[in-house]
Amino acid sequence: MDKFRTVLDLHLKHHSTLGYGLVTLLTAGGERVFSTAVFQCPCSAAWNLPYGLVFLLVPALALFLLGYVLNARTWRLLTGCCARGARSGGCGAGRRGVLVFAQLSATAAVAPLTWVSVALLGGAFYECAASGSAPLARRLCQGRDPTCEARLPQAPCSPAQASDAQDLLKELKAQSQVLGWILIAVVIIFLLIFTSVSRCLSPVSFLQLKFWKIYLEQEQQILKSQATEHAIELAKENIKCFFECTHPKQYNTPSVKDWQQISSLYTFNPKDQYYSMLHKYVNRKEKSHSIRSNEGDVVIPILGFVDTPGINTAAEL
């Protein structure tokens, strides 16, 4: 039992890191399966380039779009955005909307960049695509046999037939792997710079960030528990009144506007210290006062985790 609690605590503390690690492993494993079991280079001058690029880039694009779909923050931003009567700034218009979109894009890019990096390190997709590129063929075949350019598209399918074909494949694989390592290095450097800058510009301290995350976990657990309890009581009352042909007693349930306000994206205001939109909502000065956008509210990149928790995860929507 103690070991189970230790594992559970580890998951709660590092769920984001574990999630990114799992996505990376699944993406790398999927690429290996595709390159060995599905991918078959056509070895045609007309088809090698598009075929190789499709396997290299289309799955990456699909993973990128899937990253948006599985991010709860995307649906916080879009849900109700186009409804009649929605405010013009309700969808995060302006600079705040651009910043939130950039953060969503950076998060969604983890899986596709992993796919492209692993694919380039493997070399199969690049070898096929590059062998069908006329400009690259001319450069590779300089000083070689005059028929080199014509035979290059066949190289991925006949690596053991001639030493020239083997040399060309080795050069193409070397190019692919170098590009793969360059991409990995660029991503790591970018992540290091972005993390360092966002931490440096953080308006709160390291320990307060830790407390903030603990508060959000507890708030979401209690919110889900209270929402479930309230929904059960309301459902029981309605069903009871249906069968008994009576009128239900009045239940105090948040209005549509109330739900909209606590579901909007979090903005930080240095004048007031609120740990979530729900915290901000219950401390509003007037009941009719909107908490969506106040003077001095800003979107802080390092506080993007505030919008991630929810009663339902994106996978359950």
Residue pairs with C-beta under 8 A, 6 or more apart in sequence:
11 18
12 217
16 305
20 110
23 110
23 111
23 114
24 110
24 111
24 114
27 63
27 111
27 114
27 115
27 118
28 114
28 115
28 118
30 59
30 115
31 59
31 115
31 118
31 119
31 122
32 118
32 122
34 55
34 59
35 55
35 119
35 122
35 124
35 125
39 55
39 124
39 125
39 128
41 48
41 51
41 52
41 124
41 127
41 128
41 131
41 156
41 157
42 48
42 51
42 128
43 131
43 153
43 154
43 155
43 156
43 157
43 158
44 132
44 153
45 132
45 150
45 153
46 132
47 132
48 128
48 129
48 131
48 132
48 153
48 156
49 129
49 130
49 132
49 133
50 132
51 128
51 129
51 132
52 125
52 126
52 127
52 128
52 129
52 130
52 132
53 125
53 129
55 119
55 125
55 128
56 116
56 119
56 120
56 125
56 126
56 129
57 116
59 112
59 115
60 112
60 113
60 115
60 116
61 112
63 111
63 112
63 115
64 108
64 109
64 111
64 112
65 108
66 108
66 111
67 107
67 108
67 109
67 110
67 111
67 112
68 74
68 104
68 108
69 314
70 314
70 315
71 104
71 107
71 108
71 308
71 314
72 307
72 308
72 309
72 310
72 313
72 314
73 100
73 103
73 104
73 265
73 304
73 307
73 308
74 104
74 314
75 314
75 317
76 263
76 264
76 265
76 307
76 310
77 91
77 92
77 97
77 100
77 104
77 265
78 91
79 263
80 86
80 90
80 260
80 263
81 90
81 91
82 91
87 292
89 292
89 293
90 264
90 292
91 97
92 100
92 101
92 265
96 265
96 267
96 298
96 299
99 299
99 301
100 265
100 299
100 304
103 301
103 304
106 194
113 183
113 187
116 180
116 183
117 180
117 183
117 184
117 187
118 180
119 125
119 126
119 180
120 126
120 176
120 177
120 179
120 180
120 183
121 176
121 177
121 180
121 181
122 176
123 172
123 173
123 176
123 177
124 156
125 176
126 172
126 173
126 175
126 176
126 179
127 155
127 156
127 169
127 172
127 173
127 176
128 156
130 136
130 172
130 175
130 176
131 137
131 152
131 153
131 155
131 156
131 168
131 172
132 153
134 149
137 148
137 149
137 152
138 149
140 148
140 152
140 168
140 171
140 172
141 148
141 149
141 152
144 164
145 151
145 164
148 164
148 168
151 164
151 165
152 168
154 165
155 165
155 168
155 169
155 172
156 169
158 165
159 165
159 166
159 169
160 166
194 301
198 301
198 302
199 302
201 300
201 301
201 302
202 209
202 300
202 302
203 268
203 270
203 300
204 212
209 302
212 275
212 303
212 306
213 305
215 275
215 276
216 275
216 276
216 305
216 306
216 309
217 309
219 275
219 276
219 278
219 279
219 309
220 309
220 310
220 311
223 278
223 311
224 311
227 311
230 251
230 253
233 251
234 251
234 253
237 248
237 249
237 251
238 248
240 246
240 248
241 247
241 248
258 281
261 277
261 281
261 290
261 291
261 292
262 276
262 277
262 278
262 281
263 277
264 277
264 291
264 292
265 277
265 299
265 307
266 276
266 277
266 303
266 306
266 307
267 293
267 294
267 297
267 298
267 299
268 297
268 298
268 299
268 300
268 303
269 294
269 296
269 297
269 298
270 296
271 296
272 280
272 283
274 280
274 283
275 306
276 306
277 291
277 306
280 291
281 291
284 291
